[in-house]
Structure formats: C-alpha cells, structure tokens
Amino acid sequence: MMHNRALATLFFTIFLDMVGVGIMIPVVPVILADPASPHYLLSAETSPRVGYILLGFMFALYSFGQFIASPIIGQFSDKFGRKKMLLFSVLGTAVGHALFALAVTWKYVPLLLLTRFFTGITTGNVVVAQASIADITTPERRAANFGLIGAAFGLGFIIGPFIGGRLADDTLVSWFTAATPFWFAAVLSVFNLLFVATMLKETNLRTGGAHTIDWGRSVKNILHAFNLKTLRPLFITGFLFNAGFTFYVTFVSVFLFSQFGFTEASIGNYFAYIGLWIVFTQGVVTRAAGKIWSESRILRVSIVVVGLCIFAILSARESSWLYFIVPVFAMAMGLSGANLTALISRSADASVQGQILGLNGSVNALAMILPPLLAGPVAAAFDPRVPLLFASAIVIASGMYFIAHIRRVSKNRNDYKVGP
C-alpha cells in the first residue's frame, strides 16, 4: 500500500513540476529569438542573431546549475531523506519561476539569465524522485516504474506547453502577457510544495549514518563516472545522447517559427502532441517492451531511431509531416530514457541509489552545458536549422557507440553492480 501511494505521489509531484517547465517552452524562444513577436524582449535594433546566442546561453546556465547541484542533492537525499530534498527543490523552483516572471515584466535580460542559473541549482526533483522509486522497487521493476516518471514528463508536456502558449496570448484575455505563464508556474509550484509536504512519506529508511557530503562532487563525479569500467559505456552513451538531444531542444522552437511560422500557441500544441505520445509510451509501450526484451536490446534500436527522427523533422517540407514523425520520435525517446536510467540504477547498491543517480545527473547536466553554448553561435553564423543537424548526428553516434560497446549487458542483474 505504501509502495503504491509513494509511486502515485511521486508521479503527481513530477507531473506538476513538468507542467511548470512545459509552460515555459512556447514562450522563452519567442521572447529572445523572434523579432516579429509582440513579446520580443530585445530592442528593435538588436539582431536576432544576438537572441540566438542569448537563448543558448540561458539553456547552458540552467544545465550548469544542475551540474553543480545534482550530485549534492543526491547525497543529501541519502543522508537526510528524499522528502526534505524534494521540498527544497520544489521551493527553489517556485522562487525561480517568480523571479523569471519579474525579469520578463521588466525586460531585464541579466535577471533572466541569473534566474535560470538559480533554478538549475535548486532543481533536483527528478534525481530525488528516481532515488525514491529505487528505494521501494525491485531491480526487475525499475524500468517500468522509471517509466512512470517519463509518463509524468509526458503529461506535463501535454498540458504545460498548451497552457503556456495560451497564457501568453492577449487576444484571449487582454491582460495576459509573456510573464503570465511564469506567474502561473510559480503558483503551481507552491501548490506542489504543499502537496509533497502533506502526502509524501519518506522512502529512504537508511538516513543518517556515515554519509559525508562532498561539495566538489560534481567534478569528481565526471572523473569517477568515466573511470568505472563496467559503467563507463552507459555514461558515455548517456552523455552523447543528452548532448545531441540538447541541440534539438535548444533550437527546435526557433526552427518551428522560422520554418513554418509557428506562434506560441502552435508551438505549445506541437509539444503537447509529443507529450501525448510520451505518455502512451511510458504507460503502455515501456512496460510491454520490458516483458519481452532486456533494456540493452531496446536501447540498441531506440537511440538510433531518435536520431533518425530528428533528421526527419529537420527535413519536413510541410508542418503536417511533423504529426506523422512525432509518434515514432516520442516512443523512441520514452524507451531510451526509461531503459538507460534503469540500467544505471540497477548497477548501484541500495544504500547509494541517490549518489549514483546524482552522478548520472552530473553526466547528463554536463552534456547539456556545451551544446547550447555552441548552438547559439552556430545558428547565428549559419541558420537555425543547423543545430538540429548536429542533434541528429550526435544522437545517432551515441546509438552506434552503445551497440559497439555494450556487449556485456545481459539479463543478469549482477552484471553492473557498484557498492558504496
């Protein structure tokens, strides 16, 4: 009973958090990179190329904050408990959304950038939720239950972008502005904070003890991750996969409004459609596939398919083509995320789940720092479509690397075992 209640609570918590994140998706690229929008924050004299660079820098700052903080939050959750750290993370998210709304209202770009860095530091919801699931789930069931996190992501991405695009539309309500979605996200995070405080029971029964917090763990984690011989291929695969996907995420909205004339509302609809298919994947496909194939067999196919789908999106001549590509893209993404996380999780002893998943969070965050810094100048120098070409190539390369190096992965749950 506690197991089911904890899973339901974690699902709803991540869902609310991702609604808040999803709300931002249709708005942020437009306010920095679309001079034709009434919500454009930069001056009329400022080249859109400057906006491309700022957009990439904003994404990088958020990931840099995550890179620094994720392993520390993971360690704190091992020592002090998952619930306390989840409360801290959700509170930081609420403050971050409110500050971002103020920065948009004031059209103050430095505060926009600082706020994204702050929010990255305090965002540890997913790492803590993954550790909580690992606390209460057998290794054999982790891929399926990690799929619930993916389903919460998907639901958040259905509702969040849809709401965000409309909350910024002053033709619906006269007083809606580009800041309105962020105020709504802040209120939603406060509700999420109250929900976690009243509904979530602590899942980590090994708190206290001899856990020593290593404040420099983020850098050490990278060295440690790539020195673990049995785990190194998984971390390199995840690094490349997330680096490639970050190129896509950073500039897909710019691609959509420059190539097809999408507005905030239509960008929101596009991401909502992706979210719908991710929910189906995590709720149905991941569990069904896990009963037939091992994680490694699924990943051998799904990662490469993600890269091919990004290339297909880039090659679309009509916006209607996207709605045929997206189902395959979303299913491949959902399968890749859940199964890669499950492989990493089952490598770790029960007492260090937070630490290992925090380590994985550091690798992923590092992978998401450099691509936005490169994507902005590349888009400014060439074309907003070029970052998507980079995305496709790097994701396909990560799949090829996985196929070539993960020879030892089998259904034996002790293949990847790392203790304290």
C-alpha positions, 0 to 999 in steps of 0.5 A: 500500500505504501509502495503504491501511494509513494509511486502515485505521489511521486508521479503527481509531484513530477507531473506538476513540476513538468507542467511548470517547465512545459509552460515555459517552452512556447514562450522563452524562444519567442521572447529572445529569438523572434523579432516579429513577436509582440513579446520580443524582449530585445530592442528593435535594433538588436539582431536576432542573431544576438537572441540566438546566442542569448537563448543558448546561453540561458539553456547552458546556465540552467544545465550548469546549475544542475551540474553543480547541484545534482550530485549534492542533492543526491547525497543529501537525499541519502543522508537526510531523506528524499522528502526534505530534498524534494521540498527544497527543490520544489521551493527553489523552483517556485522562487525561480519561476517568480523571479523569471516572471519579474525579469520578463515584466521588466525586460531585464535580460541579466535577471533572466539569465541569473534566474535560470542559473538559480533554478538549475541549482535548486532543481533536483526533483527528478534525481530525488524522485528516481532515488525514491522509486529505487528505494521501494522497487525491485531491480526487475521493476525499475524500468517500468516504474522509471517509466512512470516518471517519463509518463509524468514528463509526458503529461506535463508536456501535454498540458504545460506547453498548451497552457503556456502558449495560451497564457501568453496570448492577449487576444484571449484575455487582454491582460495576459502577457509573456510573464503570465505563464511564469506567474502561473508556474510559480503558483503551481509550484507552491501548490506542489510544495504543499502537496509533497509536504502533506502526502509524501512519506519518506522512502529512504529508511537508511538516513543518517549514518556515515554519509559525508557530503562532498561539495566538489562532487560534481567534478569528481563525479565526471572523473569517477563516472568515466573511470568505472569500467563496467559503467563507463559505456552507459555514461558515455552513451548517456552523455552523447545522447543528452548532448545531441538531444540538447541541440534539438531542444535548444533550437527546435522552437526557433526552427518551428517559427522560422520554418513554418511560422509557428506562434506560441500557441502552435508551438505549445500544441506541437509539444503537447502532441509529443507529450501525448505520445510520451505518455502512451509510451511510458504507460503502455509501450515501456512496460510491454517492451520490458516483458519481452526484451532486456533494456540493452536490446531496446536501447540498441534500436531506440537511440538510433531511431531518435536520431533518425527522427530528428533528421526527419523533422529537420527535413519536413517540407510541410508542418503536417509531416511533423504529426506523422514523425512525432509518434515514432520520435516520442516512443523512441525517446520514452524507451531510451530514457526509461531503459538507460536510467534503469540500467544505471540504477540497477548497477548501484547498491541500495544504500547509494541509489541517490549518489549514483543517480546524482552522478548520472545527473552530473553526466547528463547536466554536463552534456547539456552545458556545451551544446547550447553554448555552441548552438547559439553561435552556430545558428547565428553564423549559419541558420537555425536549422543547423543545430538540429543537424548536429542533434541528429548526428550526435544522437545517432553516434551515441546509438552506434557507440552503445551497440559497439560497446555494450556487449556485456549487458545481459539479463543478469542483474549482477552484471553492473553492480557498484557498492558504496 
